[in-house]
Amino acid sequence: MKTLLLLLSFCMSQVALSECVHDFQTTGIDLVARESGSNLFVDLAHDGRYLPLDEVYKSLAMTVVYDVQKLESHTKAEGYDDRYIKYYHYSRVLDFLSEFKPVFEQSGYLTETIGKSLAGRDLKVVFPKTFDPNKKLIIMFGRHHGDEGTANWIIEGFAESFFSRPEILEQYQLVLYPMVNPDGAENKVRYNNNRRDLNRVWANNPSDSKDEIQSIHTHMAKLVEQSGKKPVIVLDMHGSFDEDFIYRVGRSTFGASYYQMQQDFIDELGSRDRWQAGNFILSEGSPGMARIRLATVHGWHTLTHETPRDIPLNNRQNRKLQSLKDQGVAALNSIEALY
């Protein structure tokens, strides 16, 4: 296992919270002193909406502490697929679900629309028609952030393997929300159409979650209640700046057994996925993150899976689209080995 990366570092007024985006907190007086055009986005109303600093600096209260995100300067403009592993569009998830619908139905699963994005795109879910009390429950969802397209290729690999293996179908049942933020995916940006970071707006009560998350959270809570089972694992699939890792919490956050569950999965996945290779980052995250909220409220074993969002076609590791799907298979095999 690679050396533990300590994420919670303090530097004057800034506190780093993650590495799929540069998160920190600072005061209004610090922000107004910064240069314009700094690619900083501020949660002005503390509601998960991140607005450009250039637009809101006149509205900042000097002594108030704000959540701030600094986005990496990258683009998914025309020609992206000529330079990077193919970008995963909203249309692709619809094609995938349509293509596999007969397989899902043959396995006793439904594909349904459970709500709409702010721009009217369908929010999809795949889940069992009838929950089996003797089968273990897995929950997977991804693409909170629209520009993290590699996560969806991993999800496809996971789902393809799950539904092609009778021994898996006999032991496990899956609830899959493949694309949480379809508008962000189509706009090739992190945020949804309200400029919200959808992985900062999960609430204790599903009805208090924001925008697309309200639909996802409400449906998920009802399904888990209907199943009568606590999921053995919940995987939230994301894209990082430049490396593969798992986000996890510290030993004291949710107790020793929870801590050990995380470490067991990280180690098992590291033995099967040469890209992730046991790499993890310790982070207590934000209360509005899915992995933090679902663990806090329900005690579910929830981990965030990160893979680089922009992988050049001519990369030194000879990494290809199929290697992303293989990472999904590795995640499934790790679950099978542990639970």
N, C-alpha and C positions, 0 to 999 in steps of 0.2 A: 504494500500500500504506500502511496506517495505520502510525503510529509504533510501533516495537517496545515492547511492554510488558514490563518487567523484573519477573518474579514473585518471584525469590529475594531478598527483602528481610529484613533482620535488625532485630529490635527486642527488645533485652534478651535474655530467654531463649527467645523465640519465633522460629520459622522458618516462614514461609508457604510452602506447597508447591503449592497449587492454588486455583482459584476455582470449581470445581463444588462444593466444600465448603471451609470454612476449616480447613486442616490446620496444625498446628504441633507442635513438640516442647518439652516443658518437664519440670521435675523434680517429684517427688512433693510436696516442700515448698511449691512454688509452687501446686500444685493444691489442697492442703488449705487454703491461705489464701484461696482464691477463694470467692465467695458461692455458696451452694446454689441450685439452680434456674437455673444459668447456661447450660443447654442444651449442656453439654460432655460428650463421650463419650470414654472412655479405653481404649486397648488395654492392658489390665492385664497380660495374659500374653504380650504380644508375638506373638500368633497371628492377628491380623486381626479379633478380636472386640472391638467397641467397646461398652463398658458405660457407663451413665450415671454421671457423677461422684458424684451423690448416693448411689448404691448402693455404690461401691467406695472412697470416700475413706479409710475406715478401714483398707483393705488396702494402701494405697500405701506404698512404701518411699521415704523422704525424699530420698535422693540418686540414685535411679534416674531416668533420663530416659524419659519415655513419649511415644508418639504420641497426639495428641489431635485430635479433630474437633469443631468447633462447627457445629451445624446451624442453618440459618436457620429461624425460626419461620414455618412455612407449613402449610397444611392442605389435604387433598383430601377433605374431608368431603362430606356430602350437599349437593347444589346446586353442586358444582364445575363441572359441564358447563354450568351456566347463566351462569357467570362467566368461564370460560376455554375455550380450544380443547379439544375433547373429550379426556378422559383415555383413555389406551390401556391397556385391561385385557388380562389373559392370555387371556380368551375371544376377544378380537379377533384375536390372533395365530393361534389355532387356526382361526378362521373364515377368515382370510386364506389360510393354508396349504391349507385344504380347498378354498376357492374356486379357487385357482390350481394345484391339484394336476394337473388335466388339461394345463395349459399347461407346467408343469414336466416332466411325463412326455413330452409331445410334443417337448420340447427335449432329451430324454435325461437328465433329472434325477430324483433320488430325494428323497422327503421321509421322514425317519426320526426315530424317537425313540432317542436315544443314552444316555439315563439319566433319572433322576428327581431332582426337587428334594427338599429335606428334607421337604417336606409332601406329596410324592408326585406333583407335577405333572410332565408330560413336558418334557424338554429336547429341543428340535427342531433339526434341521439340514436344509438343502437343499444337495445337492451332485451332481456328475455321476456317472452310472452308470459311465462309463468316462472316464478322463482322457485328453485329447488332447495329445500332446507338442508339438504345433504351436501350441497356444493358450496365451495368457498367463493366469496365475492371479491372481484377486482373492479376498481373504478379507474378510468383513465380519461383525461381531458387535456386539451392543448390549444395553443395559439391564443393565449390571452393577449399577446402582443402581435399585431398584424404582420410585422416585418420579420418574424422569426420562422420563416417557412420550412427550414430543415426539420423542425419538430414534427411536421405532418408526414414526412417520408418515414420517420421512425414509427409513428403511429400506424401507418399502413403496413409496415413490416410486422409489427406486433399483431395487428388484426388478421393479416393473411395467415400467419403461423397459428394463431389461436383457433381459427375456424377450419383449419386443414388437418388438425390433429385430434383424432377421436379420444385419445387418452387425456388430453387437456379438457375437452368438452365434457368428459365424464366427471372431472374433478372440480372444475371452475365455471363460474358464470361472470360475464363481463358487462359493465355499463360503460359505454364509450360516448364521449362528447368530443368529436374530432376537431371542431373549429369554433372556439368561443367568440372570436372577434372577426367575423367575415368582412366587415366594412374596412377594418384596418388592413386585412389581408389584401383586399382589392386596391386600397389606396397606397399600399406598400409603406405603411407607417406604423409606429408602435401603438398609438392611441386609437380609441373608437371615434365615432363621429361627434361625440360630445367632448372630445379631447381628453377623455378619461383613460387612465391606466387601469384596465379591468382587473389587474391583479393587485389592486389597492382598495377595492370597494366591496369585498365580501363582509357581510355583517353577521351577527349572532342569529338574528331572525331573517330568514330568506327574503321576506317582503321588504326588508330594509336594505338589501343589497341593491346596487345601482345598475341601471341599464340592462345590458344583455345578461349580466351575472344574476340579476333577479330571476330571470327565466330558468337559467341553468341551476341555480341554487335551489329554487323551489321544487323543480322536477327531481333533482338528485335527492333531496331530503325525503320526498314522498316515496321514491323508489326504494331507498334504504329502509324506510319504515315498513314498506310493503314486503320487502324481502325477509325482514326479521333477523337480518344478519349484519354484523359489523364487518366492513371490508377488511380483508387481510392486508391490503395495501391500496393506497391511492397515489397514482403517478400523474404529476402535472408536467407536461412536456413543453420545454422552452428552448430558446436559442441564445447563446452567449456571444460575447465579442470574439473570442479567439481560442477557447479551449472547452473540453468536455469535463463536466464535473457534476456532482450531486450537491444540492444545498441541504444542510442538516442543522439541527439545533443542538445546543449544549447539553451536557449531562444532567444539569439541574432543572432544565426547562419543563419537561414533562415526565421526569422520573428516569430511574436507571433502566427499567425494562424497555421503555420507549427508545432511550438512547442506544441500547444494545440492538434493538430491531433495526434501527437505521444503519448501524455499523455492519451488521450481518449482511444486509442487502448491498451496501456499498462494496464490501469485500467480495461477495459472490458475483456481483456484476463485474467487478474489476477483473475477476478471473476469466470472464467470458467475453468481455468487450475491450479490445485492445486500445480503443480510442479513449474510453473513460478510465480504464486502468486503475481503478481504486481512488481516483482523484475526487476530493470533496472540499467544500468550503463551509466553514462554520459560520452560521448567520442566524440571529434571532429574528431577522426579517421585520416586516411591518404587520401590525394587527389586522390590516385589511387584506393580507395575502391569503390565498386559498390554503396553502399548506399550514399556515399559522392558525387561521380561523377554524378550519375543520378539525385540527388537532385539539385546539383549545375547547371548542364547544362540544365536540363529539368523541374526542379521544382517538380519532382515526389515525392510523399510521400513514402519514402523508409526506411524500418527498418530491422535490423539484428536480427534474432531469434536464440538464443543459448540454447543448451541442452547438458548435459555431454556426451562426446563422448565414454566413456568407463564406462558402468554401470554393476557392478557385478551382477551375477545371484542371489546370496544370499544377497541382499541388505536389509537394515533395513526398508526401505519404501515399501518393497514388490513390487518394480517397475518391470514391465514386458514389453515385446515387444509390447503387445496390448496397454499399457499405452502410448507408444510413438505415436502410431497411433491415440489414443484418443486426444493427444495434437494437431494433425493436424485438427481433428474435432473441437476442441475448437477454433483454429485460424479461421477456416471458420465461425463458429457461431458468433465469435466476429465481423468479417467483416459484416456479415448479420445484426447484431444488430446496427452497426454504419453507414453503407453506403447504 
